C-alpha cells in the first residue's frame, strides 16, 4: 500500500545532459632506466612499478637522480623527466623503471695483489681475491623494456601500460621508451601498446631512428624494412637527438615536451600540431655528429612520415606533421599527427563519459541523453575553433534489430579536426596597370 501523504514534497530528476570526462591528451607513459641505485639505503626501489609524477622533485623522490660519477645519458628516464618538467613545463607523466640494481650488475675486477675483503686491500694468507659487483644500467636489455605478462598475471616493462589507468584513473596519451625505441623490437612493442589499452583506449607512440642509420635519406628505408610504418598512424618517428648544456638528450623527449606544452596552451585539446614549435635545446645531433638539416632535407623526412628538428626562422623548431603511416596511407585521419590525436582523444573522452550508461535499459530517453550530451560537447569544441564541425547521430542502419535485442547500441560520431597548414603558397604577378601611377595629375 502506498504511503498516504499530506503536504508539499519534491523530487529530483536526472539531468538530461552529461558533463564529459575529458581524457588526458599528452600524458607520457615512459619506460626506461632511472638512477634508483642512488636512493638512500632502506628506501623502496621501484622496479616495474608505474609512478605518477607532476614535478622533477617528485620523480627524484621515487627514482633518485644521477650521482657525481654517473653519466645522465645512461638514465634516459631521468632525462625524460628533466626535459618534460623543467624545460617544457609540462605535467604529468607516468614513469616505469626497469633497472634493478640487484639484478643488472657487472663485476668490478680487483687488481692483482689486492683484496676487497681486507681492511688494507692487501691479500693475506688464506684470503682469496674476488671481483665486486656494482649496479650497471647498461645491462638493461630490450627484453626488459618490452616486458611481459607472466602466467601469474605479473606485468613488466611496456606491458604495464595496461595498469596505468587502473592505478591513476588517467588515460595514457603518449607511450615512449627514450633511447631504447631505436631498437626495432622495442619500437614495434610501442606500436602495439598504443591500441586497445584496457580493451578500449588509444594512445600515440614515439619511436626514434637509430644512429646506425647515419644518413637522413636512409631513415625511411629503416622504418619500412623493420615494418614500422603503422597503417593506423599511432606512432610518430623522430630523427635526431638534442644537445643541451653539453649533454645529449633524447629527441623523443623533446617531441613529447612540444606536444605536452602545446596541448596545455590549448586547454588540453590536441588539435594543434607540435610542428613548428620551439625545441628547448642548443642543437641537434645524430650518429655522433652535429645535425644541420636543410629545409629540403627536413621536408624529405616529413614526406616519409618522420619528424625532425630544423634550425630555421625563430631558432630550432620541431618539424613535421606526419605519422609513420604516411606516405603508404594518405587518409588524413591516420596520416596527420593532430588529426590522429584528436580522433584518439575524442574516442577516449566519449568512452570515459559514457561508461556510466553501460547496462542501463535501452530506452529512447537514454539514447537521446547520450546523443545530446555528445552533440553539446562537440558544439563547444566548434565554438572554440578546436574542430570545424561535429555531430552525433543514432541511425537505424547501424542498429539492426538482433543487435538491439542483444543489448548492442551504436551511435555515429562525425568529426572534422582542422588539418595543419603545411604548405603556404603565394602567387606573385607583375601588374603593368600600376604604371599609371607615374602620371600624377597636377590638378590644373
Residue, then its C-alpha position, 0 to 999 in steps of 0.5 A: x500500500x502506498x504511503x498516504x501523504x499530506x503536504x508539499x514534497x519534491x523530487x529530483x530528476x536526472x539531468x538530461x545532459x552529461x558533463x564529459x570526462x575529458x581524457x588526458x591528451x599528452x600524458x607520457x607513459x615512459x619506460x626506461x632506466x632511472x638512477x634508483x641505485x642512488x636512493x638512500x639505503x632502506x628506501x623502496x626501489x621501484x622496479x616495474x612499478x608505474x609512478x605518477x609524477x607532476x614535478x622533477x622533485x617528485x620523480x627524484x623522490x621515487x627514482x633518485x637522480x644521477x650521482x657525481x660519477x654517473x653519466x645522465x645519458x645512461x638514465x634516459x628516464x631521468x632525462x625524460x623527466x628533466x626535459x618534460x618538467x623543467x624545460x617544457x613545463x609540462x605535467x604529468x607523466x607516468x614513469x616505469x623503471x626497469x633497472x634493478x640494481x640487484x639484478x643488472x650488475x657487472x663485476x668490478x675486477x680487483x687488481x692483482x695483489x689486492x683484496x676487497x675483503x681486507x681492511x688494507x686491500x692487501x691479500x693475506x694468507x688464506x684470503x682469496x681475491x674476488x671481483x665486486x659487483x656494482x649496479x650497471x644500467x647498461x645491462x638493461x636489455x630490450x627484453x626488459x623494456x618490452x616486458x611481459x605478462x607472466x602466467x601469474x598475471x605479473x606485468x613488466x616493462x611496456x606491458x604495464x601500460x595496461x595498469x596505468x589507468x587502473x592505478x591513476x584513473x588517467x588515460x595514457x596519451x603518449x607511450x615512449x621508451x627514450x633511447x631504447x625505441x631505436x631498437x626495432x623490437x622495442x619500437x614495434x612493442x610501442x606500436x602495439x601498446x598504443x591500441x586497445x589499452x584496457x580493451x578500449x583506449x588509444x594512445x600515440x607512440x614515439x619511436x626514434x631512428x637509430x644512429x646506425x642509420x647515419x644518413x637522413x635519406x636512409x631513415x625511411x628505408x629503416x622504418x619500412x624494412x623493420x615494418x614500422x610504418x603503422x597503417x593506423x598512424x599511432x606512432x610518430x618517428x623522430x630523427x635526431x637527438x638534442x644537445x643541451x648544456x653539453x649533454x645529449x638528450x633524447x629527441x623523443x623527449x623533446x617531441x613529447x615536451x612540444x606536444x605536452x606544452x602545446x596541448x596545455x596552451x590549448x586547454x588540453x585539446x590536441x588539435x594543434x600540431x607540435x610542428x613548428x614549435x620551439x625545441x628547448x635545446x642548443x642543437x641537434x645531433x645524430x650518429x655522433x655528429x652535429x645535425x644541420x638539416x636543410x629545409x629540403x632535407x627536413x621536408x624529405x623526412x616529413x614526406x616519409x612520415x618522420x619528424x625532425x628538428x630544423x634550425x630555421x626562422x625563430x631558432x630550432x623548431x620541431x618539424x613535421x606533421x606526419x605519422x609513420x603511416x604516411x606516405x603508404x596511407x594518405x587518409x588524413x585521419x591516420x596520416x596527420x599527427x593532430x588529426x590522429x590525436x584528436x580522433x584518439x582523444x575524442x574516442x577516449x573522452x566519449x568512452x570515459x563519459x559514457x561508461x556510466x550508461x553501460x547496462x542501463x535499459x535501452x530506452x529512447x530517453x537514454x539514447x537521446x541523453x547520450x546523443x545530446x550530451x555528445x552533440x553539446x560537447x562537440x558544439x563547444x569544441x566548434x565554438x572554440x575553433x578546436x574542430x570545424x564541425x561535429x555531430x552525433x547521430x543514432x541511425x537505424x542502419x547501424x542498429x539492426x534489430x538482433x543487435x538491439x535485442x542483444x543489448x548492442x547500441x551504436x551511435x555515429x560520431x562525425x568529426x572534422x579536426x582542422x588539418x595543419x597548414x603545411x604548405x603556404x603558397x603565394x602567387x606573385x604577378x607583375x601588374x603593368x596597370x600600376x604604371x599609371x601611377x607615374x602620371x600624377x595629375x597636377x590638378x590644373 
